[in-house]
Amino acid sequence: MGLYFNLSTEEKEFAKKKSFFCIIIYDIVSNKRRLKLAKLLEGFGIRVQRSCFEIDLEKSNYRSLLSELQAFYDADQLDNIIVYVGNREETLRLNTDEVEIEKEDCLFF
């Protein structure tokens, strides 16, 4: 028995393509490192505040992002990076800015 033993073919494909909606916030002391992290995150999603990004990724790209964040992180530099994962449909916006994330606008590597 596999992980998807009682699902139809369409349901299996849907389950495999799960996307991750992430909010990433950070506090990096070094200006140079902070700019480098912002450029990295711009390749995955959209900046919604100075140190906050919204990112919508498929599972493989999510893992790639986490790997890159772990490689970037330096405790000796007092880096602070937090990744929140949730559901876009459960997001409540109380602002005047309409921020849309189009998957075509995101760069995945």
FENNORRA-V434643 format. One line per field, one symbol per residue. burial: b if it has 16 or more other ideal C-beta (glycine too) atoms within 10 Angstrom, else e. A space follows every 50 residues. Layout:
burial = ???
This chain:
burial = eeeeeeeeeeeeeeeeeeebbbbbebebeeeeebeebeebbeebbbebee bebbbbbeeebbeebeebbeebeeeeeebebebeeeeeeeeeeeeeeeee beeeebeee
